[in-house]
Structure formats: C-alpha cells, structure tokens
C-alpha cells in the first residue's frame, strides 16, 4: 500500500494539471487523485476529500478557480461536481 500523498504534493499536481489544460481548459479533481494514486478506484477515491480541500485552499489563495458548469464559483459555498481552472480574471 502506498502512503497518502502530502498536501504539498496534491497542490503541486493540481497546479500542474491546470497549467497543462491551458488558459481555456480545466482539469478534473479525479485526474488529480488518479495522478497521485493510480487508476485503482479504491486508491484514488480515498484521496478525493483531500483533493477538494486543496482545491478550496488554492482557490481562496487565488492560484486557481473552482468551476461549475463552466463558471467560477465561490470556493466556500460550492456543491456537487466541479472542475479546476486557471484563476478567474
């Protein structure tokens, strides 16, 4: 069993995937978890709460945006399925 990635590793992976998606693209939180834990759903799904916490933290710091239905949302109040994009202009 692999160790749980540190929050810094989650953040770094998240920012890398958002950058790779480009200025108009987005990355899924699932892609972040899979990049860290591999393709086994049991492994990456356990990371989803930590990925969400990192996304909120980075969005509050202005490093990325959390999007629902293509639009940036308040990182403190969003619910449901979301994507990660570059910071909102």
Secondary structure by P-SEA (a helix, b strand, c coil): ccccccaaaaaaaaaaaaaaacccbbbbaaaaaaacccccaaaaaaaaaaaaaaaaaaaaaccbbbbcccccccccccccccccccccc
